[in-house]
Amino acid sequence: YYLTINGLQSEDGQELKESIRRIFIIGNEEPFRYFETATNVSPQKEWDIRLSLPVKIESVNFENVVVKDAKGNVIETELQLSEDGKTIKVIPKQPYQKGEIYYLTISGLQSEDGQELKESIRKIFIITQ
């Protein structure tokens, strides 16, 4: 969910020129490290997930790298792993819907030597173009 506040005034009567938007995630099933929310995202946005170590190809799957809409519906994507194993590209199979909120969750990845991702990561993004 998100809350937008417009028309706020300071104590001396000056109106705040920009609106304030806050996003609330309800029903988190586990703790995540959140990256800054991205706004003004293109409906065809492809995300590049850059890692410090090469990732084990078997761990790059739709359980560990998933995009969902604000209602929790899984969005169909294609996952591509770079040749060096350090970048995962997440490509939507259909354009994202304008005005909608989505989140990309990354968890359970393992490096080639078996090290697991220390914490689950989530990136919230809003399609406004």
Backbone as numpy.savetxt, mean C-alpha at the origin, in Angstrom:
# Nx Ny Nz CAx CAy CAz Cx Cy Cz
-11.37 3.59 6.25 -12.21 4.76 6.25 -11.33 5.99 6.25
-11.85 7.10 5.71 -11.11 8.33 5.86 -12.04 9.46 6.21
-11.50 10.42 6.92 -12.22 11.57 7.41 -11.56 12.80 6.80
-12.36 13.67 6.19 -11.84 14.91 5.62 -12.48 16.08 6.36
-11.65 17.03 6.79 -12.13 18.21 7.51 -11.78 19.44 6.69
-12.79 20.25 6.39 -12.62 21.49 5.63 -13.11 22.67 6.46
-12.67 23.85 6.12 -13.22 25.07 6.71 -12.84 25.34 8.15
-11.74 24.81 8.63 -11.31 25.09 10.00 -10.77 26.52 10.09
-10.98 27.14 11.27 -10.47 28.49 11.48 -9.60 28.52 12.74
-8.57 29.38 12.68 -7.73 29.58 13.85 -8.47 30.47 14.85
-7.89 30.63 16.03 -8.53 31.46 17.07 -8.71 32.90 16.62
-7.83 33.38 15.71 -7.95 34.76 15.24 -8.84 34.87 13.99
-9.53 33.79 13.63 -10.51 33.83 12.55 -9.99 33.51 11.16
-8.71 33.20 11.03 -8.17 32.88 9.71 -8.54 31.44 9.36
-9.05 31.29 8.12 -9.46 29.96 7.68 -8.26 29.17 7.17
-8.22 27.91 7.56 -7.19 27.00 7.09 -7.44 26.75 5.60
-6.42 26.97 4.78 -6.59 26.90 3.33 -6.69 25.48 2.81
-6.07 24.53 3.49 -6.08 23.15 3.02 -6.97 22.30 3.91
-7.57 21.29 3.33 -8.34 20.36 4.13 -7.40 19.37 4.81
-7.90 18.73 5.83 -7.13 17.72 6.55 -7.80 16.39 6.29
-7.01 15.39 5.91 -7.56 14.06 5.66 -6.79 13.06 6.51
-7.53 12.24 7.22 -6.95 11.19 8.04 -7.59 9.86 7.64
-6.79 8.83 7.60 -7.27 7.51 7.23 -7.28 6.63 8.47
-8.36 5.87 8.63 -8.51 4.97 9.76 -8.66 3.55 9.21
-7.85 2.65 9.70 -7.95 1.24 9.31 -8.61 0.51 10.47
-9.71 -0.16 10.15 -10.46 -0.88 11.17 -10.28 -2.38 10.93
-10.04 -3.11 11.99 -9.96 -4.56 11.88 -8.61 -5.07 11.41
-7.53 -4.39 11.79 -6.21 -4.93 11.46 -6.05 -6.30 12.10
-5.66 -7.28 11.29 -5.50 -8.63 11.81 -4.13 -8.85 12.43
-3.18 -7.98 12.17 -1.85 -8.07 12.77 -1.20 -6.69 12.70
-0.19 -6.46 13.54 0.47 -5.15 13.48 1.31 -5.01 12.21
1.31 -3.82 11.66 2.07 -3.52 10.44 2.92 -2.29 10.66
3.98 -2.22 9.88 4.70 -0.96 9.76 4.08 -0.27 8.55
3.57 0.93 8.75 2.90 1.66 7.68 3.85 2.65 7.03
3.88 2.63 5.71 4.56 3.66 4.95 3.60 4.83 4.79
4.13 5.99 4.45 3.29 7.16 4.25 2.23 6.89 3.19
1.01 7.34 3.47 -0.10 7.17 2.53 0.19 7.94 1.25
-0.05 7.29 0.11 0.14 7.93 -1.19 -1.21 8.40 -1.72
-1.28 9.67 -2.11 -2.48 10.21 -2.72 -2.16 10.60 -4.15
-3.18 10.90 -4.90 -3.01 11.30 -6.30 -2.32 10.19 -7.10
-2.72 8.95 -6.85 -2.13 7.78 -7.49 -2.90 7.46 -8.77
-2.18 7.10 -9.80 -2.75 6.74 -11.10 -3.50 5.40 -11.01
-4.61 5.26 -11.75 -5.33 3.98 -11.77 -4.51 2.81 -12.32
-3.44 3.09 -13.05 -2.58 2.04 -13.60 -1.28 1.88 -12.81
-1.22 2.41 -11.61 0.01 2.42 -10.82 0.59 1.02 -10.66
1.88 0.88 -10.97 2.65 -0.33 -10.72 3.61 -0.02 -9.59
3.60 -0.85 -8.56 4.46 -0.64 -7.40 5.72 -1.47 -7.53
6.86 -0.86 -7.23 8.14 -1.56 -7.17 8.53 -1.68 -5.69
8.65 -2.91 -5.23 9.07 -3.18 -3.85 10.54 -3.53 -3.91
11.38 -2.64 -3.35 12.84 -2.86 -3.38 13.29 -3.44 -2.05
14.07 -4.50 -2.14 14.54 -5.21 -0.96 16.05 -5.15 -0.88
16.58 -5.29 0.32 18.04 -5.21 0.50 18.74 -6.51 0.14
18.02 -7.63 0.21 18.60 -8.93 -0.12 17.75 -9.60 -1.20
18.35 -10.48 -2.00 17.55 -11.23 -2.97 16.51 -12.09 -2.24
15.30 -12.11 -2.76 14.20 -12.83 -2.12 14.06 -14.22 -2.74
13.67 -15.17 -1.91 13.41 -16.54 -2.37 12.15 -16.51 -3.24
12.27 -16.98 -4.47 11.18 -16.88 -5.44 9.90 -17.54 -4.93
10.02 -18.63 -4.17 8.85 -19.33 -3.65 8.04 -18.48 -2.68
8.66 -17.49 -2.06 7.94 -16.67 -1.09 7.21 -15.49 -1.75
7.47 -15.28 -3.05 6.78 -14.20 -3.77 5.49 -14.79 -4.33
4.40 -14.63 -3.56 3.11 -15.18 -3.95 2.00 -14.25 -3.51
0.75 -14.61 -3.86 -0.38 -13.73 -3.61 -0.84 -13.73 -2.15
-0.27 -14.57 -1.31 -0.53 -14.49 0.13 0.42 -13.50 0.78
1.66 -13.43 0.29 2.68 -12.59 0.91 2.74 -11.18 0.33
2.27 -11.01 -0.89 2.23 -9.69 -1.53 0.82 -9.54 -2.09
0.01 -8.72 -1.43 -1.40 -8.64 -1.80 -1.90 -7.19 -1.76
-2.77 -6.86 -2.72 -3.45 -5.57 -2.74 -4.93 -5.83 -2.45
-5.48 -5.03 -1.53 -6.91 -5.12 -1.21 -7.53 -3.74 -1.27
-8.84 -3.71 -1.52 -9.55 -2.43 -1.46 -9.95 -2.17 -0.01
-10.59 -1.02 0.23 -10.94 -0.62 1.60 -11.92 -1.59 2.26
-12.65 -2.37 1.47 -13.59 -3.35 2.02 -12.94 -4.70 2.28
-11.65 -4.83 1.93 -10.94 -6.07 2.16 -10.98 -7.05 1.00
-11.54 -6.62 -0.15 -11.57 -7.47 -1.34 -10.19 -7.52 -1.98
-9.72 -8.71 -2.32 -8.42 -8.86 -2.97 -8.52 -8.36 -4.40
-7.53 -7.56 -4.80 -7.43 -7.03 -6.16 -6.47 -7.92 -6.94
-6.89 -8.36 -8.11 -6.03 -9.23 -8.92 -4.83 -8.44 -9.43
-3.66 -9.02 -9.21 -2.41 -8.39 -9.65 -1.51 -9.44 -10.29
-0.50 -8.94 -10.95 0.58 -9.78 -11.46 1.82 -9.42 -10.65
2.59 -10.41 -10.24 3.83 -10.19 -9.49 5.00 -10.59 -10.37
5.97 -9.68 -10.48 7.18 -9.97 -11.26 8.39 -9.75 -10.36
9.31 -10.71 -10.38 10.54 -10.61 -9.61 11.68 -10.26 -10.55
12.48 -9.26 -10.20 13.61 -8.85 -11.03 14.66 -9.95 -11.10
15.54 -9.85 -12.08 16.59 -10.86 -12.26 17.49 -11.00 -11.04
17.79 -9.86 -10.39 18.67 -9.93 -9.21 17.91 -10.34 -7.94
16.57 -10.50 -8.04 15.77 -10.96 -6.91 15.53 -9.92 -5.84
15.87 -8.65 -6.10 15.74 -7.61 -5.09 14.57 -6.66 -5.31
13.82 -6.83 -6.40 12.68 -5.96 -6.67 11.48 -6.80 -7.09
10.36 -6.55 -6.44 9.09 -7.18 -6.81 8.22 -6.09 -7.41
7.73 -6.31 -8.62 6.83 -5.37 -9.27 5.41 -5.90 -9.10
4.50 -5.04 -8.63 3.10 -5.39 -8.43 2.29 -4.61 -9.47
1.65 -5.34 -10.39 0.94 -4.74 -11.52 -0.54 -5.10 -11.43
-1.45 -4.11 -11.40 -2.87 -4.45 -11.35 -3.33 -5.02 -12.69
-4.18 -6.04 -12.63 -4.70 -6.63 -13.88 -5.78 -5.75 -14.50
-6.47 -4.98 -13.67 -7.46 -3.99 -14.11 -7.11 -2.67 -13.44
-7.43 -1.54 -14.07 -7.12 -0.25 -13.41 -7.85 -0.13 -12.06
-7.18 0.52 -11.11 -7.81 0.83 -9.84 -8.93 1.83 -10.09
-9.92 1.87 -9.20 -11.08 2.74 -9.36 -10.82 4.12 -8.74
-11.12 5.16 -9.51 -10.93 6.54 -9.03 -11.75 6.77 -7.75
-11.11 7.44 -6.79 -11.76 7.78 -5.53 -11.70 6.68 -4.48
-11.14 5.54 -4.82 -11.09 4.42 -3.89 -9.77 4.38 -3.12
-9.81 3.74 -1.97 -8.64 3.52 -1.12 -8.24 2.05 -1.25
-6.94 1.83 -1.38 -6.40 0.48 -1.48 -5.22 0.36 -0.52
-4.85 -0.87 -0.23 -3.62 -1.07 0.53 -2.86 -2.27 0.02
-1.55 -2.09 -0.03 -0.61 -3.12 -0.45 0.04 -3.65 0.82
-0.06 -4.96 1.03 0.51 -5.59 2.22 1.61 -6.56 1.80
2.73 -6.48 2.50 3.88 -7.34 2.24 4.23 -8.04 3.54
4.20 -9.37 3.51 4.53 -10.14 4.71 5.04 -11.51 4.28
5.75 -12.18 5.15 6.16 -13.55 4.91 7.24 -13.77 3.86
7.84 -12.70 3.36 8.91 -12.87 2.37 10.16 -13.44 3.04
10.89 -14.25 2.30 12.15 -14.81 2.80 13.26 -14.51 1.81
14.43 -14.21 2.36 15.60 -14.03 1.50 16.07 -15.40 1.02
16.97 -15.41 0.04 17.48 -16.68 -0.49 18.15 -17.53 0.59
18.72 -16.87 1.60 19.36 -17.64 2.68 18.41 -17.94 3.85
17.10 -17.71 3.66 16.10 -18.11 4.64 15.71 -17.08 5.67
16.27 -15.88 5.62 15.89 -14.83 6.58 14.49 -14.34 6.23
13.64 -14.23 7.26 12.27 -13.74 7.05 12.22 -12.23 7.21
11.29 -11.62 6.50 11.02 -10.19 6.65 10.72 -9.92 8.12
11.38 -8.93 8.72 11.28 -8.70 10.16 9.89 -8.30 10.60
9.19 -7.52 9.77 7.85 -7.09 10.13 7.00 -6.94 8.87
5.71 -7.14 9.03 4.80 -6.95 7.91 4.70 -5.46 7.60
4.53 -5.15 6.32 4.53 -3.76 5.86 3.24 -3.50 5.11
2.73 -2.29 5.25 1.51 -1.91 4.55 1.65 -0.50 3.99
1.19 -0.33 2.76 1.18 0.97 2.09 -0.26 1.25 1.67
-0.82 2.33 2.16 -2.17 2.75 1.78 -2.03 3.73 0.63
-2.91 3.59 -0.36 -2.89 4.55 -1.48 -4.30 4.86 -1.94
-4.46 6.09 -2.43 -5.77 6.59 -2.84 -5.69 6.98 -4.32
-6.63 6.49 -5.10 -6.67 6.77 -6.53 -7.47 8.05 -6.73
-6.80 9.09 -7.20 -7.49 10.37 -7.37 -7.36 10.93 -8.78
-6.64 10.25 -9.65 -6.47 10.75 -11.02 -7.56 10.23 -11.92
